Amino acid sequence: AGCPVMVVHGTADRTIAFSHGQKLYRSAKEPKRMLEIPGGGHWLPRSTSGSHLNEVVSFVRAARAGTIR
């Protein structure tokens, strides 16, 4: 298995098109996850949902434990 990859991308990013994030995700090998931030720009707003942070933390914990599939 490859190194776990998580792509986090805001759908309203005007610096790097959201489609580029999707392409990067598609080209990554498993294990991988994509976290789309609806309405998020290049610099995510402070009001980003706590659930987004929880998803990132869960991903990192699973990667460290070797339990990502």
RAUR-V982289 format. One record per pair of residues at least 12 apart in sequence whose ideal C-beta (glycine too) atoms are under 6 Angstrom apart, sorted by the first residue. I is the first residue (numbers start at 1). J is the second residue. D is the distance in Angstrom with one decimal. If there is no record, write none. Layout:
((I J D) (I J D))
This chain:
((2 29 4.2) (4 31 4.8) (4 63 4.1) (4 68 4.9) (5 28 4.4) (5 32 4.4) (6 33 4.9) (6 59 5.0) (7 21 5.5) (7 24 5.6) (7 25 4.5) (7 34 4.8) (8 35 4.6) (9 21 3.3) (10 37 4.4) (10 40 2.5) (10 41 5.1) (10 44 5.9) (11 36 5.9) (11 38 5.4) (12 39 5.2) (12 41 5.3) (13 41 5.5) (13 42 4.8) (15 42 3.9) (31 68 4.1) (31 69 5.9) (33 59 5.6) (35 55 5.5))
